[in-house]
């Protein structure tokens, strides 16, 4: 049976829920979730693929999600750098000096931040469904919501269907568990896109568990505020990234269309770009978590052969 261990770690005054799957003396993979999502958003099928490849996998609840601490954003606003500090606190709590960082959506931006500002902690980087951490999506969103044509010099806005869904969702009640699950289930359905089949039971279980794990589900909306804040540390060139980098992006992503992933890959030297036909902005499609896990496992193996480092407390 695969070893599993939960651990609460401290990041400043915050307490973060973490889980390690696999042997603690195996090289570590840190999974970093996206906006408003707890660590259980990483499917067990994906985790199992990585563990079977001889890795220990660490996933955790961001601040303001799941069983981790909530923050009063009004009096204590935070930015991407603070969320990246949480990630390094998780590594410290598990005694890991350096890890293979895998981030999805906002987690991909956190991974970029670490690869730029804490390169000694990053063995390889895998960025999924994300774009350059220094890009401001605000202007494209404003134009799209005003019915204006996209700026050809900017990265494209979300799909019209997704923007329409956000407008509908804003009017939906979400105070009860059932209301929360219904609203989130429809969001995941739209994010999945129309090409790959949507695993509704898996998405429903995740929405239910997310509500049940959190003492304040609304706090997760703070991630949007943090993600929009373009501090100077996010504007540094990604050309400084030395870690072997893989960018995975769905061809049908309705939130961050394919050019976002391509733009990130173009900014990171020697990175590889892997478009996934039919994938949207979620992992809720049958067979997709295993497929992505196998791609990550291959990247980690190739990255180690290109960039061997001495082993340091859970490193390569």
C-alpha positions in Angstrom: 0.0 0.0 0.0 1.3 3.5 -0.9 2.3 5.5 2.2 0.2 8.6 2.8 0.9 11.2 5.5 -0.9 14.5 6.4 1.1 17.3 7.9 0.3 20.8 9.0 3.1 23.2 8.2 3.6 26.8 9.2 4.1 29.7 6.8 4.6 32.7 8.9 1.4 32.9 11.0 -0.5 30.7 8.7 -1.1 27.0 9.0 -1.2 25.0 5.8 -2.6 21.5 5.3 -0.3 19.2 3.3 -0.2 15.6 2.2 2.7 13.4 1.1 2.1 10.3 -0.9 4.9 7.9 -1.4 8.2 7.2 0.3 9.8 10.2 2.0 13.3 9.3 0.7 12.1 9.4 -3.0 12.7 12.6 -5.1 9.9 15.1 -4.4 7.2 16.5 -6.7 5.4 19.5 -5.4 1.9 20.0 -6.9 0.6 23.6 -6.8 -3.1 24.1 -7.4 -4.8 26.9 -9.2 -7.1 29.8 -8.2 -9.5 29.0 -5.4 -8.7 25.3 -5.4 -7.5 23.1 -2.5 -4.8 20.5 -3.0 -7.3 17.7 -3.5 -7.9 19.2 -7.0 -4.9 17.2 -8.1 -6.6 13.8 -9.1 -5.4 10.7 -7.3 -4.9 9.1 -10.7 -2.2 11.7 -11.6 -0.6 11.4 -8.2 -0.5 7.6 -8.5 1.3 7.8 -11.8 4.0 10.0 -10.3 4.4 7.8 -7.2 4.7 4.7 -9.4 7.5 6.5 -11.2 9.5 6.6 -8.0 8.6 10.0 -6.7 7.1 11.2 -3.4 4.2 13.6 -4.2 3.3 16.6 -2.0 0.1 18.5 -2.4 -1.3 21.1 -0.2 -4.2 23.5 0.4 -3.4 27.1 -0.5 -4.1 29.8 2.1 -7.8 30.6 2.0 -8.7 27.1 0.8 -9.5 23.7 2.3 -8.0 23.1 5.8 -5.4 25.8 5.6 -5.7 29.2 7.3 -7.9 31.9 5.9 -6.8 35.5 5.7 -8.6 38.8 6.0 -7.6 40.2 2.6 -8.9 43.7 3.4 -6.5 44.2 6.3 -3.8 41.8 5.2 -3.7 41.7 1.4 -1.2 39.3 -0.2 0.4 38.8 -3.6 1.8 36.0 -5.7 5.1 36.2 -3.8 3.3 35.4 -0.6 1.7 32.3 -2.1 5.1 31.3 -3.4 6.5 31.6 0.1 3.8 29.2 1.2 5.1 26.7 -1.3 8.6 26.9 0.0 7.2 26.6 3.5 5.6 23.4 2.5 8.9 22.1 1.1 10.7 23.1 4.3 8.0 21.4 6.4 8.7 18.2 4.6 12.5 18.6 4.8 12.8 19.0 1.0 15.6 21.2 -0.3 14.5 21.1 -3.9 11.6 19.6 -5.8 10.1 19.1 -9.2 7.5 21.9 -9.3 4.2 21.2 -11.1 1.7 24.1 -11.2 -1.7 24.5 -12.8 -3.2 27.8 -13.8 -2.3 30.2 -10.9 -0.1 27.4 -9.6 1.8 27.6 -12.8 2.5 31.3 -12.2 3.7 30.4 -8.6 6.0 27.8 -10.2 7.4 30.5 -12.5 8.0 32.8 -9.6 9.9 30.1 -7.7 12.0 29.2 -10.8 13.0 32.9 -11.2 13.4 33.9 -7.5 14.2 30.6 -5.8 15.9 28.6 -8.5 17.7 26.5 -5.9 14.4 25.0 -4.9 13.3 24.0 -8.4 14.7 20.9 -10.1 12.2 21.0 -13.0 9.2 23.1 -13.8 5.9 21.9 -15.3 3.4 24.7 -16.0 -0.1 23.7 -17.0 -3.0 25.8 -18.3 -1.1 29.1 -17.6 0.7 32.0 -19.2 3.6 34.3 -18.4 3.4 35.5 -14.8 4.0 39.1 -15.8 1.2 39.3 -18.3 -1.8 41.4 -17.3 -5.0 39.8 -18.6 -7.1 42.8 -17.4 -7.2 44.8 -20.6 -8.2 41.9 -22.8 -11.0 41.0 -20.3 -12.2 44.6 -20.3 -12.3 44.8 -24.1 -14.1 41.4 -24.3 -16.7 42.3 -21.7 -17.4 45.6 -23.5 -18.0 43.8 -26.7 -14.9 45.2 -28.4 -12.6 43.3 -30.7 -9.5 41.7 -29.2 -6.2 43.7 -29.4 -4.1 41.8 -31.9 -0.9 42.7 -30.0 -2.2 41.2 -26.7 -2.9 37.6 -25.7 -6.6 36.6 -26.4 -9.3 37.0 -23.8 -11.4 34.1 -22.5 -14.0 32.5 -24.7 -17.4 34.3 -25.0 -19.1 31.3 -23.5 -17.0 31.4 -20.4 -17.5 35.2 -19.9 -21.3 34.6 -20.3 -21.2 31.9 -17.7 -19.4 34.2 -15.2 -22.2 36.8 -15.7 -24.8 34.1 -15.0 -22.9 32.7 -12.0 -22.6 36.1 -10.4 -26.4 36.1 -9.9 -26.6 32.6 -8.4 -26.8 32.1 -4.7 -23.9 30.0 -3.2 -24.5 30.2 0.5 -25.6 26.5 1.0 -23.7 23.4 0.1 -26.1 22.5 -2.7 -26.0 26.0 -4.2 -22.2 26.1 -4.0 -21.9 22.7 -5.7 -24.4 23.5 -8.4 -22.6 26.8 -9.3 -19.1 25.2 -9.2 -20.2 22.2 -11.2 -21.4 24.4 -14.1 -18.2 26.3 -14.0 -16.1 23.2 -14.3 -18.4 22.0 -17.2 -17.7 25.2 -19.1 -14.0 25.1 -18.3 -13.8 21.6 -19.6 -14.8 22.7 -23.1 -16.9 20.8 -25.6 -14.4 18.4 -27.1 -13.3 16.0 -24.4 -16.0 14.3 -22.3 -16.8 15.9 -19.0 -16.4 13.7 -15.9 -19.4 15.2 -14.0 -19.2 12.7 -11.0 -15.5 13.6 -10.4 -16.2 17.3 -10.6 -19.2 17.0 -8.3 -17.1 15.0 -5.7 -14.4 17.7 -5.9 -16.9 20.6 -5.4 -18.6 18.8 -2.5 -15.2 18.0 -0.8 -14.0 21.6 -1.4 -17.0 23.0 0.4 -16.8 20.4 3.2 -13.1 21.0 3.8 -13.4 24.8 4.1 -14.6 26.9 7.0 -15.1 29.8 4.7 -15.5 28.9 1.0 -15.8 32.5 0.0 -12.3 33.3 1.1 -10.9 31.5 -1.9 -12.0 34.4 -4.0 -9.0 36.3 -2.6 -6.8 34.4 -5.0 -8.3 36.4 -7.9 -7.3 39.6 -6.1 -3.8 38.3 -5.5 -3.4 37.0 -9.0 -4.3 40.3 -10.6 -1.7 42.3 -8.6 1.3 42.7 -10.9 4.1 43.5 -8.5 7.6 44.2 -9.8 8.8 40.7 -8.9 6.4 39.3 -11.5 7.8 41.5 -14.3 11.3 40.1 -14.3 12.3 38.3 -17.5 11.5 34.6 -17.6 14.7 34.1 -19.6 16.5 33.7 -16.3 14.8 30.4 -15.7 17.4 27.6 -15.8 15.2 24.6 -14.6 14.2 22.3 -17.4 10.7 23.5 -18.2 7.6 21.9 -19.8 4.5 23.9 -20.7 1.3 21.9 -21.1 -1.8 23.6 -22.5 -5.1 22.5 -23.8 -6.0 23.4 -27.4 -9.6 24.2 -26.2 -8.8 26.2 -23.1 -11.7 28.7 -22.7 -10.1 30.7 -19.9 -6.5 31.0 -21.2 -6.6 30.2 -24.9 -3.7 28.3 -26.4 -1.5 31.4 -27.2 -1.1 32.0 -23.5 0.8 28.7 -23.1 2.8 29.2 -26.3 3.8 32.7 -25.1 5.1 31.3 -21.8 7.1 28.6 -23.6 8.6 31.2 -25.9 9.8 33.3 -22.9 11.5 30.4 -21.1 14.8 29.3 -22.7 15.0 25.7 -24.0 11.5 25.0 -22.7 9.2 22.4 -24.4 5.6 23.2 -25.4 3.1 20.3 -25.3 -0.4 21.2 -26.5 -3.1 18.6 -25.5 -5.8 18.2 -28.2 -9.3 18.9 -26.9 -8.2 19.7 -23.3 -9.9 22.7 -21.7 -9.0 24.4 -18.4 -9.6 21.5 -16.1 -8.5 17.9 -15.5 -12.1 16.6 -15.2 -12.2 14.3 -18.3 -11.9 10.5 -18.1 -8.3 9.4 -18.7 -6.9 12.9 -18.8 -5.3 12.9 -15.3 -3.4 9.7 -16.1 -2.3 11.2 -19.5 -1.0 14.4 -17.9 0.7 12.4 -15.1 2.6 10.3 -17.6 3.7 13.4 -19.5 4.9 15.0 -16.3 6.7 11.8 -15.3 8.5 11.7 -18.6 9.5 15.4 -18.3 10.9 14.9 -14.9 13.0 11.9 -16.1 14.3 13.9 -19.1 15.0 17.0 -17.0 17.1 15.0 -14.6 19.2 13.6 -17.4 19.8 17.1 -18.7 20.4 18.8 -15.4 21.8 16.4 -12.8 22.2 17.7 -9.3 23.4 16.1 -6.1 20.7 14.7 -3.8 19.6 17.0 -1.0 16.9 15.9 1.4 14.3 14.8 -1.2 15.9 16.4 -4.2 17.0 14.5 -7.4 
